[in-house]
Amino acid sequence: MSVKPKAALRQSGLALALGLALATPMIGLASSHMDAPSITRDDPANTTDVYAFVAESDGVKYLSTALAVYPFEEPGIGPNAYDFDPEVRYEIHVAVDDDLVAGRPTYTYRFDFDTEYKNEQTILQGYTGVINDVDDDAQNRVQTYKVTKIDRSRSPFRPNVTVLGEAIVPPNNQGIATPFYNQGNDGEAPAKNGVDRIEDLDRYTRASIAELSSGYLAFAGQRDDGFYADIQAIFDLLSFRGGDDRFDSQGGYNVHTIVLNIPVDEIGGDLQQVGVFATTSRPVFSVLGAGRSLHRQVGRQGNPLFAEGFIAIEDKDRYNRTMPTADRRLFSQYALRPELAGLINALLFNGEPVVNATDRTDLAGIFIPDLIKVDLSTGPARLAGNGANAATNADDEGFSRLGIFGGDVLQSRISDGFGDGVVPGGWPNGRRFGDDVVDIAVSAALSDLRDLNNLQIQVADGIDNVSENDIGYNKVFPYAATPLNGRNHGHH
């Protein structure tokens, strides 16, 4: 593990919580997908990752959001298959103004799924032949979903509820049955790499992008797991590998991902900072005669490490069952006195107090409440593609998986940021597909970012020796990479 000093950055006069949100050390490691005891037994409701960043398309500025669920999907199984659970209520929440500080959702986008079979007199649940187009006769199992916007901006007690539209879920990538996901449209070949034009997306993905009312774009379906890290080493006493020994614990697996492009004009414009988190809920009981059910929250996620890297076992399930409005009362002690900081000192630095483990008011500023903060006033975030040196769909110029620690920054119009409006280009200012949250987290932990008048950034290069995903991302909606082929993929 090498630590390299980088040029000092200076922050002055940062307003409200923006400075804490964007200039906070992220002690912790990453999303393990196994963050609390109870949710590990409920894969369809298990939130793996949440993403939020500024995007622009055809002159429209968006807050791009995504929620991934169902960890460690082995590509190409049967006869049953991974899918969204019709009994689970999937929700992406956006908080603005005072709601951001309190952890209250101002806007909620609800996804309700339904599953039907064209033919139940067969064992071929997913496919009865090669699927040439989404929802053709060969796609036996078909999932559809409805997107509902719940707007509390005028009254939290009498929200405005609007159905934005309905859409269809494309098939999973089985292999021979779904050739158009794969290179050369060959079911024997690996999945297609990422692209930078909508027209170059695979046939199934392109056909499943839904244009909803009021300018929203939605997608829901199986995708590659876009998170990469050596989780095995992290939870094996921080015993990181070195040299050419690389182990991406999520390599070779898929997840189910919901992606929603939200026009910023729909949430109050771009001269603001917003917070994003997601929840999953299951029905408790039905209201007789009313045609609806009461739901209980079973999972939630904001930033990619709080539950697994900070919160003690006795409170992990409680975190998943509560809203961010309760974070200050229930979980602030875990941010103020992070056990993980002491573990890093003990295991990586022979007990030397390199990382401060007490009175971490800076951590409380970012994690309490636990929402991903996004400065909407910047230009679009730089996006990862197929790598910096890829022949096609290369990373955007200036993109760094290390975000601000790699010099990838954006210009804010509402805050001084680190000086002159400079804010991180990726996490913790939003989170993009491709952000190396492990290296960003430890880099930030090694820096004393609380001394904002003399900010010395330290860059930890390749903490876990994993610096890229196993397949390239798309630089166009829905951004998440193509689901891996059940017939041709690999695990470490």
Secondary structure, DSSP 4 states (H G I P E B T S, - for coil): -EEEE---B---S--TTHHHHHS----S----S--STGGGG-GGG-EEEEEEEEEEETTEEEEEEEEEEEEEE-SS--SS-----TT-EEEEEEE-HHHHHHT--SEEEEEEEEEEES-SSSS-SSBSS---STTSTTB-EEEEEEEEEEE-SS-SSS-EEEEEEEEEPPPP--STT-GGGBGGG-TTSPBP---SSGGGS-HHHHHT-EE-GGG-EEEEEEEE------HHHHTTTT----TT----TTTT-EEEEEEEEEEGGGGT-SSSEEEEEEEEEEEEEEETTTTEEEEEEEEEESSTTHHHHTS-HHHHHHHHHS-GGGHHHHTHHHHHS-HHHHHHHHHHSTT---S--S--HHHHHHHTTT-EEEETTS-PPP---S-TT-SSSPPPTT--TTGGGGT-EEE-SS--BTTTTEEESSTTSSB-TT--HHHHHHHHHHS-TT-TTSB--EEEE-TTS--S-SSPPPSSTT-SPPPPBTTB----
